[in-house]
């Protein structure tokens, strides 16, 4: 399983400077099919500089959630490090 891409990434304004909220559409390749799921995710900066990622699925996938969440967190972290998030 792998994340093909995150499309239509839109940042939602948040009153807190250490929390960023986004909505996007994730294209996920599973052994069975390619899933396209609408998601909301949050990146929150902790007090020690660590980043915490929270992902909410607007439509539940027909695949176990843990591997999808793990792969999405890794992809979001990569995009954030590369500065590709709005």
Residue pairs with C-beta under 8 A, 6 or more apart in sequence:
1 28
1 29
1 30
1 31
1 63
1 67
1 68
1 71
2 28
2 29
2 71
3 26
3 27
3 28
3 29
3 71
3 72
3 74
3 75
4 27
4 28
4 29
4 34
5 26
5 27
6 24
6 25
6 26
6 27
6 75
6 76
6 79
7 24
7 25
7 26
7 27
8 23
8 24
8 25
9 22
9 23
9 24
9 85
9 86
10 22
10 23
10 24
10 86
11 20
11 21
11 22
11 85
11 86
12 21
12 22
12 23
14 20
14 21
18 44
18 45
19 42
19 43
19 44
19 45
20 42
20 43
20 44
20 85
21 40
21 41
21 42
22 40
22 41
22 42
22 43
22 85
22 86
23 38
23 39
23 40
23 41
24 38
24 39
24 41
25 36
25 37
25 38
25 39
26 35
26 36
26 37
26 38
26 39
26 72
27 34
27 35
27 36
28 34
28 35
28 36
28 37
28 61
28 63
28 68
28 71
28 72
29 35
30 63
32 62
32 63
35 61
35 62
35 63
37 57
37 58
37 59
37 61
37 68
38 57
38 58
38 59
39 55
39 56
39 57
39 58
39 72
40 55
40 56
40 58
41 53
41 54
41 55
41 56
41 72
41 76
42 53
42 54
43 51
43 52
43 53
43 76
43 80
43 85
44 51
44 52
44 54
45 51
46 52
51 77
51 80
53 73
53 76
53 77
55 69
55 72
55 73
55 76
57 65
61 68
76 85
79 85
